[in-house]
Amino acid sequence: MWPFKRKPVETRSSTGYTAQLIGARQAYIAGVSGLAELTATVQGCVALWEGGLSLADVQGTDLLTRHALAVAARSLALRGEAVFFVGDDLIPAVDWEVTTRGGKPRAYRLSLPEAGGNTTETALAAEVLHFRVAPDPAQPWAGQAPLRRSSLTAGLLHQIETALSEVYSNAPMGSQVVPFPESQEVDLETLGAGFRGRRGRVLVRESVNVSAAGGPVPTQDWKPQDVTPNLSGMMPDAMLTAARAAICNAFGVLPALVVPEAQGPVVREAQRHLAQWVLQPLAMLMAEEASAKLGGPVVIDCLRPLQAYDAGGRARAAATVIEALAAAKAAGLDPAETDKALTLVNWGTNDGAA
């Protein structure tokens, strides 16, 4: 009898489950799916976010530099979150884990970037700037990227661009099939080699070895046939345009900004829409987080640097207000009566507009 006891059979977890965990973690770090982020439409929208936030005026702190704002904008656009460790400077986190109480973060375990490899740092919530966009009520401590909220459109855009790239790479674009009477394979190879490098030339080939059907080939059989695939039935242009417009809309960019026919007024209105309805609310959320963590009021303004307002309309409004005040003064109205009149159009004190 063998003197040693038999070792118990070691039970291991399923490798498929481990692969699923690794895949989910990779998707969380890379973004939504790692696919649509590679398209030019998404990168164009992300560039607008980066440029708009990096131009913002920051008051109340020196830590939010233009570089930090640009990094935060790209992370918010692709991941829906941006985390910075507050030290001598703001250090962006590559990955992080958070513990919460009452739905609010309490502590973080951060992975900070270094040239030789990431380092791990544990910090309290007061030492971390955590910017979020579109948080889920089920997870208020986490944000959602625009691509996650429009995953169907993002996937469609990626599939269309991938399909078109494969067609242009593999399909026989511009190729033709030229009928030729029966001949030896060596002769056909020689004839085919004679067509190479002959662009723009007229090539005449004559065959005297005609044996098919006992006579010359009919004239209509000598007509070349084009084998270029016809994609018009799939309407790739319309589908690609619609998918791009939906992605731009998800990022707050008006689709009219990226059409070739866009004129100056349309471009200005699209830029104003992006600044007023996307970047400035996001900047106010970032300023609120920075004010709570940096110990002083912080203001981030995107509207003035981007000039996201109608200059002509503001000038006309100012001229009208001044003219109305001058008329009120000439009529002998006291300030209380003037303020009462302005309150009727939501310009006076305590007008109840908000």
Residue pairs with C-beta under 8 A, 6 or more apart in sequence:
26 34
27 33
27 34
29 94
29 95
30 37
31 37
31 78
31 79
31 145
31 147
32 145
32 147
32 148
32 151
32 154
33 147
33 151
33 154
33 155
33 158
35 154
35 155
35 158
36 42
36 147
36 154
36 155
36 157
36 158
36 247
37 43
37 78
37 147
38 158
39 157
39 158
39 161
39 247
41 157
41 243
41 244
41 247
41 248
41 258
42 147
42 154
42 157
42 247
42 251
44 253
44 258
45 77
45 146
45 247
45 248
45 251
45 253
46 73
46 74
46 77
46 78
46 251
48 251
48 253
48 274
49 73
49 74
49 76
49 77
49 251
49 278
49 279
50 70
50 73
50 74
50 77
52 73
52 274
52 275
52 279
52 302
52 306
53 69
53 70
53 72
53 73
53 279
53 282
53 283
53 302
54 66
54 67
54 69
54 70
54 73
55 66
55 302
55 305
55 306
56 69
56 279
56 283
56 300
56 301
56 302
56 305
57 299
57 300
57 301
57 304
57 305
58 64
58 69
58 298
58 299
58 300
59 298
59 299
59 300
59 301
60 290
60 291
60 294
60 296
60 297
60 298
60 299
61 290
61 294
61 296
61 298
63 86
63 89
63 90
63 290
63 294
64 90
64 286
64 290
64 298
64 300
65 89
65 90
68 84
68 89
68 90
68 92
71 82
71 92
72 82
72 84
72 92
72 131
72 286
73 82
75 81
75 82
75 92
75 131
76 82
76 131
76 133
76 143
76 145
76 282
77 145
77 146
77 251
78 145
78 147
79 143
79 145
80 132
80 133
80 134
80 142
80 143
80 144
80 145
80 146
80 148
81 130
81 131
81 132
81 133
81 142
81 143
82 92
82 129
82 130
82 131
83 92
83 93
83 96
83 108
83 110
83 128
83 129
83 130
83 131
84 90
84 91
84 92
84 93
84 128
84 129
85 91
85 93
85 110
85 112
85 121
85 123
85 127
85 128
86 127
86 128
86 129
86 293
86 294
90 129
91 112
91 113
92 112
92 113
93 108
93 110
93 111
93 112
93 128
94 111
94 112
94 113
94 118
95 110
95 111
95 118
96 108
96 109
96 110
96 111
97 108
97 109
98 105
98 106
98 107
98 108
98 109
98 130
98 141
99 105
99 106
99 107
99 108
100 106
100 141
103 140
103 141
104 125
104 140
104 141
105 125
105 128
105 130
105 141
106 124
106 125
107 122
107 123
107 124
107 125
108 122
108 123
108 124
108 125
108 127
108 128
108 130
109 120
109 121
109 122
110 120
110 121
110 122
110 123
110 128
111 118
111 119
111 120
111 121
112 118
112 119
112 120
112 121
126 293
127 293
128 293
129 289
129 290
129 293
130 141
130 289
131 143
131 285
131 286
131 289
132 141
132 142
132 143
132 285
133 143
133 144
133 145
133 282
133 285
134 143
134 144
134 146
134 149
135 141
135 142
135 143
135 144
136 142
136 144
146 250
146 251
146 252
147 154
147 247
147 250
149 250
150 246
150 247
150 250
153 243
153 246
153 247
153 250
154 247
156 239
156 243
157 240
157 243
157 244
157 246
157 247
160 236
160 239
160 240
160 243
161 240
163 236
164 236
164 240
167 229
167 231
171 228
171 229
172 227
172 228
172 229
173 228
173 229
174 228
175 226
175 227
175 228
176 224
176 225
176 226
176 227
177 224
177 225
177 227
178 224
179 217
179 221
179 222
179 223
179 224
180 188
180 191
180 205
180 207
181 207
181 209
181 210
181 211
181 212
181 217
182 209
182 211
182 212
183 191
183 207
183 209
191 205
194 203
194 205
195 203
210 216
210 217
244 255
244 258
245 255
248 254
248 255
248 257
248 258
249 255
251 278
252 273
252 274
252 277
252 278
252 279
253 270
253 274
254 266
254 269
254 270
254 273
254 274
256 262
256 266
256 269
256 270
257 266
257 267
257 270
257 271
262 270
271 306
271 308
272 308
272 309
272 310
274 308
275 302
275 303
275 306
275 308
276 303
276 308
279 302
279 306
280 301
280 302
280 303
280 308
283 300
283 301
283 302
284 300
286 300
287 298
287 299
287 300
290 298
290 300
291 297
291 298
302 308
303 309
321 347
325 338
328 337
328 338
328 341
333 341
339 348
339 349
340 348
341 348
342 348
342 351
343 349
343 350
343 351
343 352
346 352
346 353
